[in-house]
Amino acid sequence: MDYYYDVLLNFQDSYCMFYEWDSDDEIEYVKKIPLVKVEAKTIFNFICKKIKVDEEFLKLIENKTKLKGNATLKYTCIFSDGKNCIALEFDEGGIVLSKSSLILEDELNINEFMYNIALKKINYEIISDDIISEETRQEIKIKKIIKVEIDSIYEKKEYSKLKYLYLEWFKELLPSIEEMYQNMLLKLNSKLTSQEYNIYELIKLSYHNV
């Protein structure tokens, strides 16, 4: 089996690109991890679908991913088709637990290395489509923070704060607090604009000034 050494991985429930990694993520420093070359269609399915591999493949990679201090990840490996890479972590039944992209330098190195490596046929089944959001993780985080804040203000009946945020957001006030609250929630279902980024910054600033 082929291996790659000294790689950073960021396992998440669904696949996200390396440039979306967050400072709060638990980045794993992996000293050694199995490499497997597969077809492009397989890489696509591993990124976009929830999949399950067979017991034979699990045995092939079992306890072969090494971390610092001699710790191991039981069923983990990196797949590449020579153009794209993904790291997967499986449970005991072969179902994908989490996925990680790779930083650009590691992905380029692995894809170059895979040029002369033989393809391996992986027996797997597709369980369902994976959830891949059209929004970035940052956009999802910003929407969540705004929603938590306006829900809290509304529930505490801090209506002056709600009016202030609404005025900053929409440049007008409505006759009813309920209308403004519902309008804010509705706006968060749309694509983020500069107004939402401004509200996010105002919310952060308000806590820094406490």
Secondary structure, DSSP 8 states (H G I E B T S, - for coil): -EEEEEEEE--BSS---GGG--TTS--EEEEEEEEEE--HHHHHHHHHEEEEE-HHHHHHHEEEEEEGGG-EEEEEEEEE-SS-EEEEEE-TTSBEEEEE---HHHHHHHHHHGGGS------EEEEEE----SS-HHHHHHHHHHHHHHHHHHHTT-HHHHHHHHHHHHSS--S-HHHHHHHHHHHTTS---HHHHHHHHHHHHHHHT-
